[in-house]
Amino acid sequence: MDFKQAYEYDVNGIFLRDALIFEDENGEFNLPPLHTFVAPQTPSINPIFDEDEGRWSLGEEPEPIKEGELSEMEQLRQDGAEILLYLADVENMASGAQQDHADLLLSLVEAGVL
């Protein structure tokens, strides 16, 4: 049984996913609605299929990363590192507060208050 690569799109023509269309018992490839054998252009983001023209538009153009600007992944890594530093500061303050509390209790015991 043979197959062909197809491409599925939604009612607005926006690319959804790749699909495989298998030949039927008559050796024909029956394309379901909202599918095409025409491959979208690459690279493209959210290509849109025009059924009347039988072709894909490029959809959205990828925005180049400007020099000095962090990529999304780099920004997430930086944000994660900043959160870890903040957490370390909070833990350090909590530890200091516990030590202050212990010192205060010791002073009260030595003074005979407790």
N, C-alpha and C positions, 0 to 999 in steps of 0.2 A: 504494500500500500504506500503510495507516494503522498507527499504533502507539499504545500507552498507557504512561504512566509506571508502573513497578512498583518494589517495594522488596524486596530479598533479605535474609534473616536466616538465622542458623545454627540448629542443632538445639536450642539453648537459647533461641532467640527473639531473640538479640542482632543488631541491625542490622549488615549487612555493607556493602551498597552499593546505589546506585540501579540500576535496570535498565529496559530498554525491551522491551516485549512487542509483537511485530508480529502483525497479524491474519493468519490462514491463508487458504487459497483459498476457504473458506466464509464469510469475513468474521467469524470468531470469534477471540477473544483467549484462547488456552489458557495458563493460568498454570502454570508449572512448580512442583514442590514447593518449599517454603520461600520462597515469594514471595507478596506481597500487593499489591493495588492501593490499600490504605489507607495514606495518608501518615503518617509519624511526626510527632508534635507537635514544634514548634520553639519556643524553643530547648530542646534536650535533649542529653545526653551519653550515648552507648551506650543508646539506647532499646531496649526489649524488647517483642516482639510476643507477645501472648497469643492463640493460635489459637482457643481455646474462646470467648473473648469477642470476637475479631475486632478488637482495638484494641491500640495501643501504650501502654506506660507511659513515663514520662519518663526512666527509667533513673537515672543519677547526676545530681545537681544540681551545677551549676558552683559552685565556691567563690568568693565575692567576694574581691577583693584587699583586705586590711585597710590602713588608712591607715598610711603609713610603711613598708609592706612592699613589696619589689620584686617585679615580675612575673617570670616565669621568663626571659623574654627580657632584661629589664634585669639580672637576676642573672648571666646568661651574659655579657653585655657587661662587667659589672663584673669578673667572674672573668677574662675575657680581658685586660682592661686591667691587672689585677694581675699576670698572667703576663708580659705585655710589660714591665712595670716591673721584675720580678724578673730577666728575661732581660737587660735593660739593665744592672742591677747586676752580674750575673755577668760580662758582657762587659767592664764597667769594671774589675772585679777582675782578670780575666785580662790585660787590657792593662797594669794596674799591676804585675802579677807579671812580665810580659815586660820592662817597663822596669827593675824591680829586678834581674832576671837580667842584663840588658845592662849596668847600672851595676856590678854585681859583677864581671862579666867584664872591664870596662874597668879597674876598680881592680886586679884581679889582673895584668893586662897591664902597667899602669903600675908596679906593685910588682916586676915582673920574675919573678913566680911562673909565668906562662905565657909 
